[in-house]
């Protein structure tokens, strides 16, 4: 069996090969994927976000999923965090809204105020 140090080295090498790095200076998008989010359409939302980022060749954006955020009436929820700007939470998202949020907020840095959860 490998030692702890060997396993940590293997992990670091594997993550580097996969292109996984610390995401401190990257834009982060988190989609609520609890059962309430999924029932409200979160799968389609996350797929749309990934598609839009790929179309725009935005490779420095980290997209992840989380469980229930606790605001079921606002699902699907999407949180966007831009370094230096803080976090913004969007509610009742759908594919059309996602594409607009990517264009306006992620690309141009201007949140879409009408869909913000206050």
Residue pairs with C-beta under 8 A, 6 or more apart in sequence:
2 10
15 21
23 62
24 83
25 83
26 60
26 61
26 62
26 83
27 58
27 60
27 61
27 62
27 80
27 81
27 82
27 83
27 106
28 61
28 62
28 63
28 64
28 79
28 80
28 81
29 49
29 61
29 62
29 63
29 64
29 78
29 79
29 80
29 81
29 106
30 63
30 64
30 65
30 66
30 78
30 79
30 81
31 37
31 42
31 45
31 46
31 49
31 63
31 64
31 65
31 66
31 76
31 77
31 78
31 79
32 42
32 65
32 66
32 67
32 68
32 69
32 75
32 76
32 77
32 78
32 79
33 42
33 43
33 46
33 65
33 66
33 67
34 66
34 67
34 68
34 69
34 75
35 68
36 68
36 72
36 75
37 68
37 69
37 75
37 76
37 77
39 75
40 75
40 76
40 92
41 75
41 76
41 93
41 94
42 75
42 76
42 77
44 94
44 95
45 76
45 78
45 93
45 94
45 95
45 98
46 63
46 65
48 95
48 98
48 99
49 63
49 78
49 98
49 102
50 63
52 98
52 99
52 102
52 103
53 59
53 61
53 63
53 102
53 106
56 102
56 107
58 102
58 106
58 107
61 106
69 77
69 79
69 89
71 77
71 91
71 117
74 91
74 92
74 117
75 91
75 92
76 91
76 92
76 93
76 94
77 89
77 90
77 91
77 93
77 117
78 89
78 90
78 93
78 98
78 101
79 87
79 88
79 89
79 90
80 87
80 88
80 90
80 101
80 105
80 106
80 111
81 87
81 88
82 105
82 106
82 109
85 109
88 105
88 111
88 116
89 116
89 117
90 97
90 101
90 112
90 115
90 116
90 117
91 115
91 116
91 117
92 115
93 101
93 115
97 112
97 115
100 112
101 112
101 115
104 110
104 111
104 112
105 111
105 112
